[in-house]
Amino acid sequence: MTPKEQFESQGFYKIERTFRREFIQELAAELLTGLNVEEGIRIHNQRYIVTVPLRGAFNSPELYANPNLLPLFKEILGPECILASVGAVVALPGASDQHIHSDYGPLFSEKPDLHRQLPTYAITVGIPLVDIDVTNGPTKIWPGSHRTNRQDERVLLCGEMGDCYFWDYRTLHAGGSNFSDAMRPLLYLAFTRRWFRDFLNPDKLVIDEETIPQEYRALFPIQKHSRIAESEADFKRNVEELFSFRKTFDQSH
Ligand SMILES: O=C(O)CCC(=O)C(=O)O
């Protein structure tokens, strides 16, 4: 089976040594220096999402247009796919298991079964910024659940710095408990079909457009650039509204 076929059958895929380890170490050092998770969004006990601007070491095609990933994402999502958001999920020591969820609900709520038959429209990519093993909070994933919604067989996504894994927005997953005494930062990038707009997740894309080489500009959604102008306070307020909306949405689906 090709990587695309495996991804489409399992709803996730892992690639070892996607990135240079030194590159990931550089990203980790930059993110973790002075990181205050309280400035991010608390999504669960001891688990936070922080925005990661594509600046400094993060402003690199090695990250957002990686040759080991982007061609595959274009195969899966179409050649016009976009990078919709970039952030990190930080599980602090003591973080407990997150609830099992998918990253999005049915596109057409009147036809929930159709949702699981559709081709992939969005992908979340997880990039460990520390080596992740069973002790420090691997993401748990349920193979095939993008098609079946079943929660039987479970896989733990462990990975070293340089590895990455990605899942279909519909695949069931959950952040695992962090039993270690260090934080577990997982960088994430969301790639989507060009027409898709995610209104359920607190995504934020911060780029300085003029620093992106012309050949990569098509990778970024035009409307979202306006978010750069928003203040952090506006953004936090939006996210709080989004979460209260999402809670109602999750309960009714
Ligand atoms: O922390 C993780 O490993 C996964 C987090 C996640 O799935 C989420 O926040 O939606």
The ligand as an SDF file (V2000), in Angstrom:
LIG
                    3D

 10  9  0  0  0  0  0  0  0  0999 V2000
   -2.2210   16.4880   23.4300 O   0  0  0  0  0  0  0  0  0  0  0  0
   -2.3650   15.6700   22.5230 C   0  0  0  0  0  0  0  0  0  0  0  0
   -1.6110   14.7160   22.3640 O   0  0  0  0  0  0  0  0  0  0  0  0
   -3.5110   15.8000   21.5790 C   0  0  0  0  0  0  0  0  0  0  0  0
   -4.3020   17.0540   21.7950 C   0  0  0  0  0  0  0  0  0  0  0  0
   -5.5480   17.0890   20.9830 C   0  0  0  0  0  0  0  0  0  0  0  0
   -5.9290   16.1670   20.3370 O   0  0  0  0  0  0  0  0  0  0  0  0
   -6.3860   18.2820   20.9810 C   0  0  0  0  0  0  0  0  0  0  0  0
   -6.1060   19.2130   21.7400 O   0  0  0  0  0  0  0  0  0  0  0  0
   -7.3600   18.3340   20.2020 O   0  0  0  0  0  0  0  0  0  0  0  0
  1  2  2  0
  2  3  1  0
  2  4  1  0
  4  5  1  0
  5  6  1  0
  6  7  2  0
  6  8  1  0
  8  9  2  0
  8 10  1  0
M  END
$$$$
